[in-house]
Amino acid sequence: MPEGQEQDNAMRPSWNSLPEDDQLSLAHAALSRASTLIFEQAETLATEIETGMLSDRGGADALRLLVGILRMAGNEPLPAAGHA
């Protein structure tokens, strides 16, 4: 590992040393980004199927259904994690 990279890693806090609120905030942001990437990729695949770039086996409709579900779920706040 290059010397500068080791120094950068040494300066970063570990996940467990972060306050719980920061962990939850980072996890929420990561899940939100992952959902966005999934529905963007699903939409791209659906378009490729419709334009004939990929063979159609009913996938475009299934991908669009997935996109719709992700978008609907994205409008609802994630359930709080942590203490019951």
N, C-alpha and C positions, 0 to 999 in steps of 0.2 A: 504494500500500500504506500503511495507517495506520502512524503513527510507532511505536507500541508493538509492532506486528507485525514491523517491521524490526529492532527491538532484540531481540525473541525469536529471530528467525532468525539474527542475528549471534552470539548466545550458544550456539546449537546447533552441535555439532561436525559436520563433514562426514563422510559415510560412510567415505571413504578414510582419515580420520584416526583412526577407531575401531580398537582392537586387533582382530586377526583373530578371537579368541575371542568378542568382543562382536558382531562382524558375523555370525558363525555362529549365535550364540544368537538374535539378532534375526531372522535369516532363518528359523531353525527355528520360532520363535514365529509369524512371519507365515504360513508354510506350514501350520502347525497350525490357525491361525485361519481361513485360506482353506478348508481341508478341512472344518472345522466348518460354515462358512457354506454351502458347496456341499451338504453332505448335509442340512442343515436346509432349504434351498430345495428340494432334490429331494424330500424327505419332504413338504413343503407342497404341491408340485405334484402328487405322487402322490395325496395326500388330496383335492385339488381335482378331480382326474380321477375318483376313485372316487365322490365325492359329486355328480358331474354338473356342477360349475361349469366344467369344461373338457371338450371332447369327447375321448372315449377312442379312441386309435388304438394301443393297446398300450403307451402311455407309462408308466403306473403301474408295471408290472412292470420295465420297463427302468430307471426311476428308482430303484426299490427295490434293484435289482441294483447300481447305481452306489453307492448308500448303503452297501450291504453291503461292497463292495470298499473304499470309503474307510474304513469303520470297521475292517476287517481290517488295512488298510495303516497305519492310525493307531496300531495296537497294536505296530507294529514301529518301532524307532528309525530315524530317517533316516540314510542312509549318511553317513559323515563326508566333508566337503568339504575341499579343501585339498591338502596335499602327499601324494604317493603314496609 
